[in-house]
Amino acid sequence: MLLEDLPPLKETLYEVISAGLKNNIFDREDFDISKVSEFYKDIDFSKIEC
């Protein structure tokens, strides 16, 4: 059950992050640093529109 719920949750998180960047809720500099961080290697940053 959990594995079935994860893909939609991941897409929702991409949408929330995109909206946060577009509305200046999330710091763009922090986002850029996160994109090159090894900690966030499992995140597909190409799916986040900004």
C-alpha positions, -999 to 999 in steps of 0.1 A, spaced: 0 0 0 27 25 9 47 18 -23 15 26 -43 11 60 -25 47 72 -29 48 81 -66 18 105 -63 33 120 -31 66 126 -49 48 144 -78 29 165 -53 61 174 -35 76 185 -69 45 207 -74 48 223 -39 85 230 -44 78 245 -78 50 268 -64 72 278 -35 100 288 -58 77 307 -81 61 326 -52 94 333 -35 85 312 -5 116 290 -9 150 306 -13 164 302 -48 200 301 -35 191 272 -11 174 254 -40 205 258 -62 228 244 -35 204 215 -30 206 206 -67 243 198 -64 242 182 -29 249 145 -26 222 144 1 195 151 -24 207 127 -51 174 109 -53 154 140 -62 148 146 -99 153 184 -100 144 185 -137 108 179 -126 108 211 -105 98 241 -125 111 274 -113 
